[in-house]
């Protein structure tokens, strides 16, 4: 009779005792994974405690297939919402800061334009001759008023530079 040997499944860690002449397949993995023989006599393996066996098998599995660690940690990496939340919080804070800067810029531009208009009206410089007393009509929308004011400011700026 041939001597027994310890075989283990490199995929799931199941182990069993078989004769050395056999090439067993793992029964837990559906018989599709060939089992590997441990480089140890089965009597030595049987003398180990359960914890020692588990540690020894884990080391053997890692030696043969280091991708096991990747498979074990894959679910943790895939469902790691804390890291994703932290990254998104930083992006949100950056966008909030940028939004505040842009909002302050728009407010400054709005105030500057209206200050320039008030100064122009108080200095007695009436509207340009092209518009000949232009006044916004109450039914004109704000975009047409802004366009007219912008055009007038550009014309005044061109006169000042000339």
Secondary structure, 3 states (H helix, E strand, C coil): CCCEEEEECCCCCCEEEEECCCCCECCCCCCCCECEEEEEEHHHHHHCCHHHHHHHHHHHHHHHCCHHHHHHHHHHHHCCHHHHHHHHHHHHHHHHHHHHHHHHHHHHHHHHHHHHHHHHHHCCCCCCCCCCCCCCCCCCCHHHHHHHHHHHHHHHHHHHHC
